[in-house]
Amino acid sequence: MAKGYFITGTDTNAGKTWATIALMRHFKNRGKSVAGMKPVAAGCLMQDGQLKNEDALLIQDNASLRIAYDLINPYAYEAPVSPHIAGLKNPVKLDQVVATCELLKSLADIVVVEGAGGWYSPLNEREANSDLATMLALPVIMVVAIRLGCINHARLTYQAIVQSGVSCAGWIAVCTDPDMLSRDENIQTIKAVVDAPLLGLLPYRKVADFDFFSEQLKI
């Protein structure tokens, strides 16, 4: 069975996509074939007659092999709102996402799955990212946006992951605020209170440098 990871964040815009692409390049640089997946995306734009998401396209471009867009992002919604609202007419079906992920596992050594929003962000009227992660049964990597409030967000998210019964492989710190005071002290505090390894620190960049980011990871 192929190995993979589920990427969750401490909040929306925590840096999940940057961490996902960095992980994909990290594994590719170590000789692994890699596929990525962003099962659910809102705020998509019409391209070539199909709704597509900018982050999902980036994941598609960074895979080791050419994969159809529908497999990477099976649920693409136009409205830039929570998927459980945007997808009322076409709700997310978790079993279909799991089946698609299993297909990708058969094609690549490692599959990196990026969740939508935070751990408890709803995907449909009944189920959240936490439910999807549980069904996928992949180790979880928590992406922590290093900004004011990050200690609380990291502790709450990690606690929720543990309570869900899934394995947390570690966390990645993404510096999203260039002006944050006491950044290093905040990171050290999170290291002390989260019982999972720090897998990498992605410094602040206005524009992503994924090759540089991939070199910052230890996994």
N, C-alpha and C positions, 0 to 999 in steps of 0.2 A: 504494500500500500504506500502511495506517495505521501511524503511529509508536507505539512502546510501550517499556516498560521492565520488566525483571525485577528484583524487589527481594529481595536476600538480606541476611542478618545475620551478625554475627560470633559469634552464639550464640543460643540460645533466649531469648525475652523481651528481645531487643535493642532493640525499638521499631519493628519492621518495619511493623506495622499503623498505628501513629501516623504514620510516615513515608509510608506508602501513601496514607492519607486526606489528609494534607497535600498530597501531590503531586497527587492528584485535584482538590482544591479550587483549587490553584495554577493548574492548566491550565484549569479551568472559568472562573476569574476572568479568564483571558486569551482567552476566547471559544471555547475548544476543547470539542468534545463528548468526554466521557470515560467509559470503562467500566473496571471493576476486576475482578480475578479472584483468588481464593485456591483454586487447584486442589485442594489436599489439606489437610484439617484433621482433627485428632484431638481428642478431648475434647468431642464435640458432644452437644447435648441434644435430646430429642424435642420438636418444636413442630409442632402441626397435623399430626401423623402422619408427620413427616419429621425425620430427624436434621439439625440445623442448628448452625452455628458462629457464636458471637457476633461475631467479627471479620469473617467473611464477610457477615453481615447488615449490619454497618456499611459495608462496601464496597458492598453492594447499595444501601443508602440514599443513598450519595454519588455514584452514577452520574448521568450527564446524562439517561438514559432508563431506563425500567423494564425490568429484565432478569430473567428467571426465575432462581430460586435455583440450580437444577441447572446452569446455565451458569457461574455464579460459583464454585460449589463442587461440582464433579462427584463428588469423593470425600470424603465426610463419615463419619468413624468415631467411634464412641461412646467407646471406651477412650482415656484420656488418656496414650497411650504413642506411641512412634515409629510412623509410618505403616506401615513394613515389618512391624511386629508386629501393629498394630491391623487391618491390611487383609489378613491371611492368606487370608480367605475371599473377598475382593473386592479383589485387588491393583490398584494403580495401573497403568494402561496409558498410557504417555507419548504414544503416537500419538493417543489419544483426547483427551488434554489439549491437544495441539497443534491438533487439528481444532477444538476448542471455542474456543481462542484466535483462530484464523483467522476463525471466525464473528463473534466480538466485534469483531475488527478491521474487519469489513465494516459494523459498526453505528456505530462511533465513530472520532473522529480519533485518539485516543490510548487505549491499553489498558495499565493498570498491573497487573502480575502479581506477587503476593506469594508467595514461596516458603515452604516449611515448614521452620522451623529454620535451621540453618547451611548453608553451601555443600555440604558433603559429607554432610549428613544423608540417610539412605536413605529412598527412597520405596517401594521394593519390595525383593525379595530380591536384585536385581541392579543396580538403578539408583538414583541419588541426585539431589538438586536440581541438581547440576552438569550431569548428563545432560539434565535437562529444559531448563535454561537454554540449553544448546548446541543442542538441537533447536528451541527457540523462536527462536533467533538474534536475541534482543532485546538492546540495550545493558543492562548490569547496573549497578544502583546499590547500593552496599554501605552498609548501616546499621550504624554502630558505636555500641555501648552504651558511653558514657563512664563507666567505673567501673574499679576496680582490675584491672589486667591487660589494659586495652583496647589498649595499644600492641602487645603481642604478638599479640593476637587480630586486630587490624586488619592487621598485616603478613602474618600467615599466610593470612588470608582473601584479601587482595588478591593475594598470590603465587599462590594456588590459582586465582583467577579468571583471571589472566593465563596461567597454564599450561594452562587449559582452552581457550584460544584465542578466547574471546569478548571483546567490547569492554566496558570498564568506563567508564561515563559519568561516574562520580564517586562521592563518598560523603557521607553525611549523619550528623552527630554528634547522638546523642540522649542527653541527660543523664539517666541513670536513677538516679543516687545523689546526693541533695541534700547529703550530707556529705563528698563526695569532696575530698581534699586535692589541691592543685596541678592543678585541672581544666584551666585555660587552658594550662598548660605541657604537659600530656598531649596536648591537641588540637594545639598547635603542633608537638610531636614527630611526631605522626601525619602532619600536613601535610608535614613534611620528609622522611618516609620512604615515603610513598605517592604514586606518580606519577600521581595523578588528582585532579581539583579537588574542593575542599570545596564542596558544593552548598547547605549550610545547617546551622545549629546550632539544635536544638530544646532550649530551656532546660527544666529540671526543672519539672514540674507534677504535682500529685496527680491532677488531673482534666484530661483533654486539652482544649485550646483550639485546635481545628483551623483556625479562621480566623486566629488569631495565628500558628500554626505555618506555615501556607501563606505568610504574609508573610515568613517567615525564609528562604525558598528562593530560590535563584538558578540557574535552569535554563532 
